[in-house]
Structures are given as structure tokens and as C-alpha cells.
Amino acid sequence: MKRLFVLGSLMVLAGCGVDGDPIRPSYNGTVSAGTDGVSAGVGTKVIRGNVSVHVGTSL
């Protein structure tokens, strides 16, 4: 009985959906050459209101 209650609760929660359209991340890539050699980087950024999240790496 508990499993059916949990399953039903999850179905109701999933049926509610999210508020608004999905947030599209922006992608960027850089390549630079200098006296120290060549470097490259990739990353993605998501901005929602005052909150910004950036994830990336330098190669």
C-alpha cells in the first residue's frame, strides 16, 4: 500500500510540470596562442535571473 501511495504521489508531482519554458544554456569555446604556447577552453553557462552558473575547462 505504501508503494502505491509513493507511486501515485510521484505521478501527481510529475504531472505538475515546471513553471515556464526550459532554460537554454549558452556554449562557448576559445583558442588562444601566445608566447607561452597554444591553449584552448570550452564551457557552458546558464543564466536565470540573478543566478549564473558556469562550468568549463581549459585544455
PyMOL commands that set and color helices and strands:
alter all, ss='L'
color gray80, all
select helices_A, chain A and resi 2-16
alter helices_A, ss='H'
color red, helices_A
select strands_A, chain A and resi 26-34+37-48+51-58
alter strands_A, ss='S'
color yellow, strands_A
deselect
rebuild
show_as cartoon
